[in-house]
């Protein structure tokens, strides 16, 4: 198990993820990131013009995936 972080860029501002989540693989972490992006986009109050992106980063700071809200496939 490795810790992955999911910071979010919303309206051009980075919202850090200081806690992270434990996953058995980068693929599982990426799938979770896609699900988070989908859930954000499903919120009726979400503004599609905000350019929100969920980023998946491993514990070494390496970017694993980016999921644009509104276009996330999971």
C-alpha positions as CSV (number, residue, x, y, z in Angstrom):
1,X,0.0,0.0,0.0
2,X,1.2,3.5,-0.9
3,X,-0.2,6.9,0.0
4,X,-1.5,9.0,-2.9
5,X,-2.7,12.6,-2.7
6,X,-5.5,14.2,-4.7
7,X,-5.0,18.0,-4.9
8,X,-7.7,19.8,-6.8
9,X,-7.3,22.8,-9.1
10,X,-10.5,24.9,-9.0
11,X,-10.9,28.3,-10.6
12,X,-7.1,28.4,-11.0
13,X,-6.4,27.8,-7.3
14,X,-4.7,24.8,-5.9
15,X,-6.6,23.0,-3.1
16,X,-4.0,20.8,-1.4
17,X,-4.6,17.3,-0.1
18,X,-2.5,17.0,3.1
19,X,-3.9,13.7,4.2
20,X,-4.0,11.5,1.1
21,X,-5.4,8.0,0.7
22,X,-3.8,4.6,0.8
23,X,-4.1,2.4,-2.4
24,X,-2.5,-0.8,-3.5
25,X,-1.5,0.6,-6.9
26,X,-1.3,3.7,-9.0
27,X,-4.1,2.4,-11.2
28,X,-6.5,2.2,-8.2
29,X,-5.5,5.7,-7.1
30,X,-6.2,7.0,-10.6
31,X,-9.6,5.3,-10.7
32,X,-10.4,6.9,-7.4
33,X,-9.3,10.3,-8.7
34,X,-11.6,9.8,-11.7
35,X,-14.5,8.9,-9.4
36,X,-13.9,12.1,-7.3
37,X,-13.9,14.2,-10.5
38,X,-17.1,12.6,-11.6
39,X,-18.7,13.2,-8.2
40,X,-17.7,16.9,-8.3
41,X,-19.1,17.3,-11.8
42,X,-22.4,15.6,-10.7
43,X,-23.0,18.3,-8.0
44,X,-25.9,20.4,-9.3
45,X,-24.1,23.5,-8.0
46,X,-20.9,22.8,-9.9
47,X,-19.9,25.5,-12.4
48,X,-18.5,23.8,-15.5
49,X,-16.6,27.0,-16.4
50,X,-14.4,26.6,-13.3
51,X,-11.9,24.4,-15.0
52,X,-11.7,22.0,-12.1
53,X,-9.1,19.2,-12.3
54,X,-8.4,16.4,-9.9
55,X,-4.7,15.5,-9.8
56,X,-3.4,12.1,-8.5
57,X,0.2,12.3,-7.0
58,X,2.2,9.6,-5.3
59,X,4.1,10.0,-2.1
60,X,7.3,11.1,-4.0
61,X,5.4,13.9,-5.6
62,X,5.2,12.3,-9.1
63,X,2.0,13.0,-10.9
64,X,0.1,9.8,-11.8
65,X,-3.0,11.2,-13.5
66,X,-5.2,14.2,-14.1
67,X,-8.9,14.1,-14.4
68,X,-10.8,17.0,-15.7
69,X,-14.2,17.4,-14.0
70,X,-17.0,16.9,-16.5
71,X,-14.9,14.7,-18.7
72,X,-13.8,12.0,-16.2
73,X,-14.3,8.4,-17.3
74,X,-14.3,5.8,-14.6
